[in-house]
Amino acid sequence: MPTIGPGSFILIVILAILIFGPKKLPELGRAAGNTLREFKNATKGLADDDNDKKKEDQ
């Protein structure tokens, strides 16, 4: 899988600023962070449930 170089990263940032505006970007970042945190907590809960079931089966 190709990596994103510094030129591509700068282009993506400029496009994001043009599309969403500089005032909206922090809100979008916060929302993305909250979404990832919730997803991580949910998947951790599922993994814990699977471990508990394996212990009960033994």
PyMOL Python script that loads the backbone (N, CA, C, O; Angstrom):
from pymol import cmd

cmd.read_pdbstr("""\
ATOM      1  N   MET A   1       0.853  -1.177   0.000  1.00  0.00           N
ATOM      2  CA  MET A   1       0.000   0.000   0.000  1.00  0.00           C
ATOM      3  C   MET A   1       0.894   1.233   0.000  1.00  0.00           C
ATOM      4  O   MET A   1       1.791   1.342   0.835  1.00  0.00           O
ATOM      5  N   PRO A   2       0.665   2.151  -0.914  1.00  0.00           N
ATOM      6  CA  PRO A   2       1.520   3.333  -0.977  1.00  0.00           C
ATOM      7  C   PRO A   2       1.278   4.260   0.208  1.00  0.00           C
ATOM      8  O   PRO A   2       0.165   4.358   0.726  1.00  0.00           O
ATOM      9  N   THR A   3       2.330   4.928   0.619  1.00  0.00           N
ATOM     10  CA  THR A   3       2.211   5.875   1.718  1.00  0.00           C
ATOM     11  C   THR A   3       1.932   7.270   1.176  1.00  0.00           C
ATOM     12  O   THR A   3       2.174   7.560   0.004  1.00  0.00           O
ATOM     13  N   ILE A   4       1.424   8.119   2.045  1.00  0.00           N
ATOM     14  CA  ILE A   4       1.145   9.500   1.657  1.00  0.00           C
ATOM     15  C   ILE A   4       2.396  10.317   1.909  1.00  0.00           C
ATOM     16  O   ILE A   4       2.895  10.373   3.033  1.00  0.00           O
ATOM     17  N   GLY A   5       2.898  10.943   0.874  1.00  0.00           N
ATOM     18  CA  GLY A   5       4.083  11.775   0.997  1.00  0.00           C
ATOM     19  C   GLY A   5       3.726  13.161   1.526  1.00  0.00           C
ATOM     20  O   GLY A   5       2.549  13.494   1.660  1.00  0.00           O
ATOM     21  N   PRO A   6       4.734  13.960   1.822  1.00  0.00           N
ATOM     22  CA  PRO A   6       4.463  15.290   2.372  1.00  0.00           C
ATOM     23  C   PRO A   6       3.696  16.192   1.395  1.00  0.00           C
ATOM     24  O   PRO A   6       2.853  16.979   1.825  1.00  0.00           O
ATOM     25  N   GLY A   7       3.969  16.093   0.115  1.00  0.00           N
ATOM     26  CA  GLY A   7       3.242  16.895  -0.861  1.00  0.00           C
ATOM     27  C   GLY A   7       1.770  16.529  -0.913  1.00  0.00           C
ATOM     28  O   GLY A   7       0.909  17.406  -0.977  1.00  0.00           O
ATOM     29  N   SER A   8       1.482  15.248  -0.885  1.00  0.00           N
ATOM     30  CA  SER A   8       0.087  14.791  -0.902  1.00  0.00           C
ATOM     31  C   SER A   8      -0.641  15.214   0.364  1.00  0.00           C
ATOM     32  O   SER A   8      -1.804  15.615   0.320  1.00  0.00           O
ATOM     33  N   PHE A   9       0.053  15.122   1.493  1.00  0.00           N
ATOM     34  CA  PHE A   9      -0.554  15.506   2.768  1.00  0.00           C
ATOM     35  C   PHE A   9      -0.910  16.993   2.760  1.00  0.00           C
ATOM     36  O   PHE A   9      -1.994  17.372   3.205  1.00  0.00           O
ATOM     37  N   ILE A  10      -0.016  17.826   2.262  1.00  0.00           N
ATOM     38  CA  ILE A  10      -0.279  19.269   2.196  1.00  0.00           C
ATOM     39  C   ILE A  10      -1.471  19.544   1.279  1.00  0.00           C
ATOM     40  O   ILE A  10      -2.318  20.381   1.596  1.00  0.00           O
ATOM     41  N   LEU A  11      -1.541  18.849   0.151  1.00  0.00           N
ATOM     42  CA  LEU A  11      -2.669  19.015  -0.760  1.00  0.00           C
ATOM     43  C   LEU A  11      -3.984  18.627  -0.090  1.00  0.00           C
ATOM     44  O   LEU A  11      -4.986  19.323  -0.254  1.00  0.00           O
ATOM     45  N   ILE A  12      -3.996  17.551   0.646  1.00  0.00           N
ATOM     46  CA  ILE A  12      -5.211  17.105   1.349  1.00  0.00           C
ATOM     47  C   ILE A  12      -5.632  18.136   2.388  1.00  0.00           C
ATOM     48  O   ILE A  12      -6.820  18.432   2.518  1.00  0.00           O
ATOM     49  N   VAL A  13      -4.677  18.683   3.125  1.00  0.00           N
ATOM     50  CA  VAL A  13      -4.992  19.694   4.142  1.00  0.00           C
ATOM     51  C   VAL A  13      -5.563  20.947   3.491  1.00  0.00           C
ATOM     52  O   VAL A  13      -6.540  21.508   3.987  1.00  0.00           O
ATOM     53  N   ILE A  14      -4.972  21.390   2.397  1.00  0.00           N
ATOM     54  CA  ILE A  14      -5.474  22.584   1.700  1.00  0.00           C
ATOM     55  C   ILE A  14      -6.888  22.347   1.178  1.00  0.00           C
ATOM     56  O   ILE A  14      -7.744  23.223   1.299  1.00  0.00           O
ATOM     57  N   LEU A  15      -7.142  21.184   0.603  1.00  0.00           N
ATOM     58  CA  LEU A  15      -8.489  20.865   0.121  1.00  0.00           C
ATOM     59  C   LEU A  15      -9.498  20.810   1.264  1.00  0.00           C
ATOM     60  O   LEU A  15     -10.629  21.276   1.119  1.00  0.00           O
ATOM     61  N   ALA A  16      -9.096  20.247   2.393  1.00  0.00           N
ATOM     62  CA  ALA A  16      -9.996  20.174   3.546  1.00  0.00           C
ATOM     63  C   ALA A  16     -10.344  21.573   4.043  1.00  0.00           C
ATOM     64  O   ALA A  16     -11.492  21.837   4.398  1.00  0.00           O
ATOM     65  N   ILE A  17      -9.355  22.474   4.070  1.00  0.00           N
ATOM     66  CA  ILE A  17      -9.618  23.848   4.501  1.00  0.00           C
ATOM     67  C   ILE A  17     -10.539  24.551   3.518  1.00  0.00           C
ATOM     68  O   ILE A  17     -11.430  25.296   3.926  1.00  0.00           O
ATOM     69  N   LEU A  18     -10.335  24.325   2.237  1.00  0.00           N
ATOM     70  CA  LEU A  18     -11.197  24.957   1.236  1.00  0.00           C
ATOM     71  C   LEU A  18     -12.626  24.431   1.297  1.00  0.00           C
ATOM     72  O   LEU A  18     -13.575  25.196   1.131  1.00  0.00           O
ATOM     73  N   ILE A  19     -12.785  23.133   1.533  1.00  0.00           N
ATOM     74  CA  ILE A  19     -14.119  22.521   1.533  1.00  0.00           C
ATOM     75  C   ILE A  19     -14.872  22.839   2.827  1.00  0.00           C
ATOM     76  O   ILE A  19     -16.022  23.277   2.783  1.00  0.00           O
ATOM     77  N   PHE A  20     -14.229  22.621   3.976  1.00  0.00           N
ATOM     78  CA  PHE A  20     -14.928  22.750   5.256  1.00  0.00           C
ATOM     79  C   PHE A  20     -14.723  24.094   5.932  1.00  0.00           C
ATOM     80  O   PHE A  20     -15.555  24.497   6.743  1.00  0.00           O
ATOM     81  N   GLY A  21     -13.661  24.789   5.630  1.00  0.00           N
ATOM     82  CA  GLY A  21     -13.374  26.057   6.279  1.00  0.00           C
ATOM     83  C   GLY A  21     -12.570  25.847   7.550  1.00  0.00           C
ATOM     84  O   GLY A  21     -12.699  24.809   8.198  1.00  0.00           O
ATOM     85  N   PRO A  22     -11.745  26.813   7.913  1.00  0.00           N
ATOM     86  CA  PRO A  22     -10.864  26.646   9.077  1.00  0.00           C
ATOM     87  C   PRO A  22     -11.598  26.571  10.411  1.00  0.00           C
ATOM     88  O   PRO A  22     -11.073  26.006  11.370  1.00  0.00           O
ATOM     89  N   LYS A  23     -12.799  27.129  10.488  1.00  0.00           N
ATOM     90  CA  LYS A  23     -13.535  27.087  11.761  1.00  0.00           C
ATOM     91  C   LYS A  23     -14.190  25.730  11.992  1.00  0.00           C
ATOM     92  O   LYS A  23     -14.412  25.338  13.137  1.00  0.00           O
ATOM     93  N   LYS A  24     -14.496  25.023  10.937  1.00  0.00           N
ATOM     94  CA  LYS A  24     -15.208  23.739  11.049  1.00  0.00           C
ATOM     95  C   LYS A  24     -14.255  22.563  11.278  1.00  0.00           C
ATOM     96  O   LYS A  24     -14.675  21.540  11.818  1.00  0.00           O
ATOM     97  N   LEU A  25     -12.991  22.682  10.882  1.00  0.00           N
ATOM     98  CA  LEU A  25     -12.054  21.558  10.983  1.00  0.00           C
ATOM     99  C   LEU A  25     -11.855  21.051  12.416  1.00  0.00           C
ATOM    100  O   LEU A  25     -11.842  19.836  12.613  1.00  0.00           O
ATOM    101  N   PRO A  26     -11.699  21.921  13.433  1.00  0.00           N
ATOM    102  CA  PRO A  26     -11.557  21.378  14.800  1.00  0.00           C
ATOM    103  C   PRO A  26     -12.778  20.584  15.263  1.00  0.00           C
ATOM    104  O   PRO A  26     -12.645  19.582  15.965  1.00  0.00           O
ATOM    105  N   GLU A  27     -13.957  21.036  14.867  1.00  0.00           N
ATOM    106  CA  GLU A  27     -15.178  20.300  15.225  1.00  0.00           C
ATOM    107  C   GLU A  27     -15.191  18.925  14.564  1.00  0.00           C
ATOM    108  O   GLU A  27     -15.570  17.935  15.190  1.00  0.00           O
ATOM    109  N   LEU A  28     -14.781  18.866  13.308  1.00  0.00           N
ATOM    110  CA  LEU A  28     -14.731  17.585  12.601  1.00  0.00           C
ATOM    111  C   LEU A  28     -13.705  16.651  13.234  1.00  0.00           C
ATOM    112  O   LEU A  28     -13.946  15.450  13.359  1.00  0.00           O
ATOM    113  N   GLY A  29     -12.573  17.198  13.627  1.00  0.00           N
ATOM    114  CA  GLY A  29     -11.543  16.391  14.293  1.00  0.00           C
ATOM    115  C   GLY A  29     -12.034  15.827  15.613  1.00  0.00           C
ATOM    116  O   GLY A  29     -11.805  14.659  15.926  1.00  0.00           O
ATOM    117  N   ARG A  30     -12.710  16.663  16.384  1.00  0.00           N
ATOM    118  CA  ARG A  30     -13.261  16.204  17.670  1.00  0.00           C
ATOM    119  C   ARG A  30     -14.300  15.109  17.460  1.00  0.00           C
ATOM    120  O   ARG A  30     -14.308  14.109  18.178  1.00  0.00           O
ATOM    121  N   ALA A  31     -15.167  15.297  16.488  1.00  0.00           N
ATOM    122  CA  ALA A  31     -16.202  14.302  16.199  1.00  0.00           C
ATOM    123  C   ALA A  31     -15.570  12.983  15.761  1.00  0.00           C
ATOM    124  O   ALA A  31     -16.019  11.912  16.170  1.00  0.00           O
ATOM    125  N   ALA A  32     -14.532  13.058  14.932  1.00  0.00           N
ATOM    126  CA  ALA A  32     -13.854  11.832  14.494  1.00  0.00           C
ATOM    127  C   ALA A  32     -13.183  11.139  15.670  1.00  0.00           C
ATOM    128  O   ALA A  32     -13.226   9.914  15.776  1.00  0.00           O
ATOM    129  N   GLY A  33     -12.563  11.913  16.554  1.00  0.00           N
ATOM    130  CA  GLY A  33     -11.923  11.334  17.736  1.00  0.00           C
ATOM    131  C   GLY A  33     -12.928  10.656  18.653  1.00  0.00           C
ATOM    132  O   GLY A  33     -12.669   9.564  19.159  1.00  0.00           O
ATOM    133  N   ASN A  34     -14.074  11.295  18.872  1.00  0.00           N
ATOM    134  CA  ASN A  34     -15.113  10.693  19.711  1.00  0.00           C
ATOM    135  C   ASN A  34     -15.645   9.408  19.083  1.00  0.00           C
ATOM    136  O   ASN A  34     -15.894   8.427  19.783  1.00  0.00           O
ATOM    137  N   THR A  35     -15.814   9.418  17.786  1.00  0.00           N
ATOM    138  CA  THR A  35     -16.300   8.223  17.089  1.00  0.00           C
ATOM    139  C   THR A  35     -15.313   7.070  17.224  1.00  0.00           C
ATOM    140  O   THR A  35     -15.708   5.938  17.504  1.00  0.00           O
ATOM    141  N   LEU A  36     -14.026   7.358  17.026  1.00  0.00           N
ATOM    142  CA  LEU A  36     -13.011   6.308  17.170  1.00  0.00           C
ATOM    143  C   LEU A  36     -12.943   5.789  18.605  1.00  0.00           C
ATOM    144  O   LEU A  36     -12.768   4.590  18.820  1.00  0.00           O
ATOM    145  N   ARG A  37     -13.079   6.677  19.584  1.00  0.00           N
ATOM    146  CA  ARG A  37     -13.041   6.267  20.990  1.00  0.00           C
ATOM    147  C   ARG A  37     -14.217   5.349  21.313  1.00  0.00           C
ATOM    148  O   ARG A  37     -14.038   4.324  21.971  1.00  0.00           O
ATOM    149  N   GLU A  38     -15.416   5.706  20.856  1.00  0.00           N
ATOM    150  CA  GLU A  38     -16.588   4.868  21.088  1.00  0.00           C
ATOM    151  C   GLU A  38     -16.441   3.505  20.410  1.00  0.00           C
ATOM    152  O   GLU A  38     -16.789   2.476  20.989  1.00  0.00           O
ATOM    153  N   PHE A  39     -15.927   3.507  19.192  1.00  0.00           N
ATOM    154  CA  PHE A  39     -15.716   2.249  18.469  1.00  0.00           C
ATOM    155  C   PHE A  39     -14.721   1.365  19.215  1.00  0.00           C
ATOM    156  O   PHE A  39     -14.932   0.160  19.345  1.00  0.00           O
ATOM    157  N   LYS A  40     -13.643   1.963  19.701  1.00  0.00           N
ATOM    158  CA  LYS A  40     -12.626   1.209  20.443  1.00  0.00           C
ATOM    159  C   LYS A  40     -13.224   0.607  21.714  1.00  0.00           C
ATOM    160  O   LYS A  40     -12.977  -0.557  22.028  1.00  0.00           O
ATOM    161  N   ASN A  41     -14.007   1.400  22.440  1.00  0.00           N
ATOM    162  CA  ASN A  41     -14.633   0.889  23.664  1.00  0.00           C
ATOM    163  C   ASN A  41     -15.622  -0.234  23.358  1.00  0.00           C
ATOM    164  O   ASN A  41     -15.703  -1.210  24.103  1.00  0.00           O
ATOM    165  N   ALA A  42     -16.371  -0.100  22.271  1.00  0.00           N
ATOM    166  CA  ALA A  42     -17.342  -1.137  21.905  1.00  0.00           C
ATOM    167  C   ALA A  42     -16.637  -2.429  21.508  1.00  0.00           C
ATOM    168  O   ALA A  42     -17.063  -3.512  21.909  1.00  0.00           O
ATOM    169  N   THR A  43     -15.572  -2.330  20.732  1.00  0.00           N
ATOM    170  CA  THR A  43     -14.867  -3.544  20.319  1.00  0.00           C
ATOM    171  C   THR A  43     -14.132  -4.169  21.496  1.00  0.00           C
ATOM    172  O   THR A  43     -13.991  -5.390  21.557  1.00  0.00           O
ATOM    173  N   LYS A  44     -13.667  -3.355  22.423  1.00  0.00           N
ATOM    174  CA  LYS A  44     -13.020  -3.903  23.619  1.00  0.00           C
ATOM    175  C   LYS A  44     -14.038  -4.689  24.442  1.00  0.00           C
ATOM    176  O   LYS A  44     -13.727  -5.752  24.979  1.00  0.00           O
ATOM    177  N   GLY A  45     -15.244  -4.162  24.536  1.00  0.00           N
ATOM    178  CA  GLY A  45     -16.302  -4.859  25.254  1.00  0.00           C
ATOM    179  C   GLY A  45     -16.638  -6.186  24.599  1.00  0.00           C
ATOM    180  O   GLY A  45     -16.885  -7.173  25.293  1.00  0.00           O
ATOM    181  N   LEU A  46     -16.651  -6.224  23.279  1.00  0.00           N
ATOM    182  CA  LEU A  46     -16.927  -7.479  22.581  1.00  0.00           C
ATOM    183  C   LEU A  46     -15.813  -8.496  22.821  1.00  0.00           C
ATOM    184  O   LEU A  46     -16.079  -9.681  23.022  1.00  0.00           O
ATOM    185  N   ALA A  47     -14.571  -8.028  22.800  1.00  0.00           N
ATOM    186  CA  ALA A  47     -13.442  -8.927  23.028  1.00  0.00           C
ATOM    187  C   ALA A  47     -13.468  -9.462  24.459  1.00  0.00           C
ATOM    188  O   ALA A  47     -13.151 -10.629  24.689  1.00  0.00           O
ATOM    189  N   ASP A  48     -13.842  -8.620  25.417  1.00  0.00           N
ATOM    190  CA  ASP A  48     -13.939  -9.065  26.806  1.00  0.00           C
ATOM    191  C   ASP A  48     -15.039 -10.109  26.963  1.00  0.00           C
ATOM    192  O   ASP A  48     -14.875 -11.082  27.700  1.00  0.00           O
ATOM    193  N   ASP A  49     -16.171  -9.907  26.264  1.00  0.00           N
ATOM    194  CA  ASP A  49     -17.259 -10.882  26.318  1.00  0.00           C
ATOM    195  C   ASP A  49     -16.812 -12.231  25.759  1.00  0.00           C
ATOM    196  O   ASP A  49     -17.157 -13.277  26.309  1.00  0.00           O
ATOM    197  N   ASP A  50     -16.048 -12.211  24.671  1.00  0.00           N
ATOM    198  CA  ASP A  50     -15.557 -13.453  24.075  1.00  0.00           C
ATOM    199  C   ASP A  50     -14.618 -14.177  25.030  1.00  0.00           C
ATOM    200  O   ASP A  50     -14.675 -15.402  25.144  1.00  0.00           O
ATOM    201  N   ASN A  51     -13.764 -13.442  25.711  1.00  0.00           N
ATOM    202  CA  ASN A  51     -12.847 -14.058  26.674  1.00  0.00           C
ATOM    203  C   ASN A  51     -13.608 -14.673  27.835  1.00  0.00           C
ATOM    204  O   ASN A  51     -13.246 -15.749  28.312  1.00  0.00           O
ATOM    205  N   ASP A  52     -14.667 -13.997  28.301  1.00  0.00           N
ATOM    206  CA  ASP A  52     -15.468 -14.533  29.395  1.00  0.00           C
ATOM    207  C   ASP A  52     -16.161 -15.833  28.980  1.00  0.00           C
ATOM    208  O   ASP A  52     -16.231 -16.770  29.775  1.00  0.00           O
ATOM    209  N   LYS A  53     -16.674 -15.904  27.748  1.00  0.00           N
ATOM    210  CA  LYS A  53     -17.344 -17.101  27.268  1.00  0.00           C
ATOM    211  C   LYS A  53     -16.360 -18.252  27.155  1.00  0.00           C
ATOM    212  O   LYS A  53     -16.711 -19.392  27.460  1.00  0.00           O
ATOM    213  N   LYS A  54     -15.140 -17.979  26.725  1.00  0.00           N
ATOM    214  CA  LYS A  54     -14.122 -19.042  26.611  1.00  0.00           C
ATOM    215  C   LYS A  54     -13.776 -19.602  27.980  1.00  0.00           C
ATOM    216  O   LYS A  54     -13.572 -20.807  28.130  1.00  0.00           O
ATOM    217  N   LYS A  55     -13.709 -18.729  28.980  1.00  0.00           N
ATOM    218  CA  LYS A  55     -13.392 -19.179  30.349  1.00  0.00           C
ATOM    219  C   LYS A  55     -14.513 -20.040  30.899  1.00  0.00           C
ATOM    220  O   LYS A  55     -14.259 -21.023  31.594  1.00  0.00           O
ATOM    221  N   GLU A  56     -15.784 -19.669  30.586  1.00  0.00           N
ATOM    222  CA  GLU A  56     -16.933 -20.429  31.071  1.00  0.00           C
ATOM    223  C   GLU A  56     -16.985 -21.804  30.422  1.00  0.00           C
ATOM    224  O   GLU A  56     -17.394 -22.774  31.061  1.00  0.00           O
ATOM    225  N   ASP A  57     -16.576 -21.899  29.162  1.00  0.00           N
ATOM    226  CA  ASP A  57     -16.634 -23.173  28.439  1.00  0.00           C
ATOM    227  C   ASP A  57     -15.595 -24.154  28.956  1.00  0.00           C
ATOM    228  O   ASP A  57     -15.768 -25.365  28.816  1.00  0.00           O
ATOM    229  N   GLN A  58     -14.548 -23.665  29.534  1.00  0.00           N
ATOM    230  CA  GLN A  58     -13.476 -24.579  29.983  1.00  0.00           C
ATOM    231  C   GLN A  58     -13.810 -25.258  31.268  1.00  0.00           C
ATOM    232  O   GLN A  58     -13.015 -26.051  31.772  1.00  0.00           O
TER     233      GLN A  58
END
""", "prot")
cmd.dss("prot")
cmd.show_as("cartoon", "prot")
cmd.util.cbc("prot")
cmd.orient("prot")
